[in-house]
Amino acid sequence: MQWIQSLKLMPKLMLTFGIVLLLMLVQGIVAYRGLNSLDNVTTDLVERRMTGLRTIGELSSKVGEYRNAFYQGLVRASDDVKADAKTRATELRGQIDETIASYSKQIDTPERRKLFDTFVTDWNATKASYDSVTELLDLDLPDDAVDTFVSDTRLLHRKTTASLGALSNDSNASAQAASEQAAATYTSSTAMTMATVVIGIGAGLLLAWLFARSLVGSMRSAVNAADEIANGKLDGIIDTRRADEVGDLLRAMQRMQRDLRERIERDQIIANENLRIRTALDYSSTGVYLTNPKLEIVYANRAVQETMDRYVEDLSHALPHYNTATPLMGKLVTELEPGGEISSNVLGTLDKTGVIKRDLTFGNAHFAQTVSVIRDNDASPWVMSWSGVTAPPKPWWKRKWPA
């Protein structure tokens, strides 16, 4: 979206980092919920289902032991053995009643409550039958007591064992269902956690790719604009609609492009003017040459070169230090001065007025020379014009010498 591209780099980075943190938070929430569900299921399995199974196992064991202990009181044995068996049967009966009372609090379904009530009813009937056997023994009717024990009491005990088995089967089924639910919860939690991790990694990579693509694309635009400017193409269109740091860079490059174009246009105008002036100087009938601040000749037009060539013999005799075989360009002006140096009168006049006109004679060659000084901040190059004259120079007493 455009508003995202218009953000500065810092807010854009913070937004990307915030989205990644949000994805990590979602992953944490999903993982926590999965672990919490798994904890609830395993807690129910351990604290309720397994406890119920253990209680039913204890009941089944104690009910069977109770019958064995009660049977020991019927067989022919010493009084001590019978007394111990009776005491043990009484203890087991109390423990069975306590276990039944504790298990009643663990029942959480109507079906199990119904099975439990059936077991309690059968156990009460079985206890009543055991009590009748005890009464017959107390009445000294051992044969009747044995008959009752092996008939009615045995049938009631089997019925109690069957109802306890049905209750145990229901508890086993409930524990199995809880175990399967725990496995399913673990599987779903693992799958959800892995899905959120994969989605988080994918979303993070996508955000990083989009951010890198946006940054690289904008930087490529800046690089292309810089290449065009470097190659001299100053009329290209630079897109400055972005509001981020890259947009600031593009706007700065646009200003640089405009300034360079205007400067080049100005320089071109100046160059054209200079070319026109140089062309005029090249084809001028008056000989002209220019020096730099070191008084080295940097320009000489055709007229002055033709003048030098025309009077080369006179110049060679009058100026022995002047080498006529080398071009005029690059020579010092002192090579064209008598004695190889500029007189102090000439220098004084140039320093005072900036212009001097004088006549020079080299053998039969007579020249009218005008020297002008171009003053600037750093140094003062000279402009000299030469023209050959046919009349001989004036006598020295009629000449006008510089002050």
Secondary structure as the mmCIF struct_conf table of DSSP 4:
data_model
#
loop_
_struct_conf.conf_type_id
_struct_conf.id
_struct_conf.beg_label_comp_id
_struct_conf.beg_label_asym_id
_struct_conf.beg_label_seq_id
_struct_conf.end_label_comp_id
_struct_conf.end_label_asym_id
_struct_conf.end_label_seq_id
HELX_RH_AL_P HELX_RH_AL_P1 GLN A 2 GLN A 5
TURN_TY1_P TURN_TY1_P1 SER A 6 SER A 6
BEND BEND1 LEU A 7 LEU A 7
HELX_RH_AL_P HELX_RH_AL_P2 LEU A 9 ASP A 44
HELX_RH_PI_P HELX_RH_PI_P1 LEU A 45 ARG A 49
HELX_RH_AL_P HELX_RH_AL_P3 MET A 50 GLN A 72
TURN_TY1_P TURN_TY1_P2 GLY A 73 LEU A 74
BEND BEND2 VAL A 75 ARG A 76
HELX_RH_AL_P HELX_RH_AL_P4 ASP A 79 SER A 104
TURN_TY1_P TURN_TY1_P3 LYS A 105 GLN A 106
BEND BEND3 THR A 109 THR A 109
HELX_RH_AL_P HELX_RH_AL_P5 PRO A 110 ASP A 138
TURN_TY1_P TURN_TY1_P4 LEU A 139 ASP A 140
HELX_RH_AL_P HELX_RH_AL_P6 PRO A 142 THR A 148
HELX_RH_PI_P HELX_RH_PI_P2 PHE A 149 THR A 153
HELX_RH_AL_P HELX_RH_AL_P7 ARG A 154 ALA A 230
TURN_TY1_P TURN_TY1_P5 ASN A 231 GLY A 232
BEND BEND4 ASP A 244 ASP A 244
HELX_RH_AL_P HELX_RH_AL_P8 GLU A 245 ASP A 282
TURN_TY1_P TURN_TY1_P6 TYR A 283 TYR A 283
BEND BEND5 SER A 285 THR A 286
STRN STRN1 GLY A 287 THR A 291
TURN_TY1_P TURN_TY1_P7 PRO A 293 LYS A 294
STRN STRN2 GLU A 296 GLU A 296
STRN STRN3 ILE A 297 ALA A 300
HELX_RH_AL_P HELX_RH_AL_P9 ARG A 302 ARG A 310
TURN_TY1_P TURN_TY1_P8 TYR A 311 TYR A 311
HELX_RH_AL_P HELX_RH_AL_P10 VAL A 312 ALA A 318
TURN_TY1_P TURN_TY1_P9 PRO A 320 HIS A 321
TURN_TY1_P TURN_TY1_P10 THR A 324 ALA A 325
BEND BEND6 THR A 326 THR A 326
BEND BEND7 LEU A 328 LEU A 328
TURN_TY1_P TURN_TY1_P11 MET A 329 GLY A 330
STRN STRN4 LEU A 332 LEU A 332
HELX_RH_3T_P HELX_RH_3T_P1 VAL A 333 LEU A 336
BEND BEND8 GLU A 337 GLU A 337
HELX_RH_3T_P HELX_RH_3T_P2 PRO A 338 GLY A 340
BEND BEND9 GLU A 341 GLU A 341
HELX_RH_AL_P HELX_RH_AL_P11 SER A 344 THR A 353
BEND BEND10 GLY A 354 GLY A 354
STRN STRN5 VAL A 355 PHE A 362
TURN_TY1_P TURN_TY1_P12 GLY A 363 ASN A 364
STRN STRN6 ALA A 365 VAL A 373
BEND BEND11 ASN A 377 ASP A 378
STRN STRN7 TRP A 382 VAL A 389
BEND BEND12 THR A 390 ALA A 391
HELX_LH_PP_P HELX_LH_PP_P1 PRO A 392 PRO A 395
TURN_TY1_P TURN_TY1_P13 TRP A 396 LYS A 398
BEND BEND13 ARG A 399 ARG A 399
#
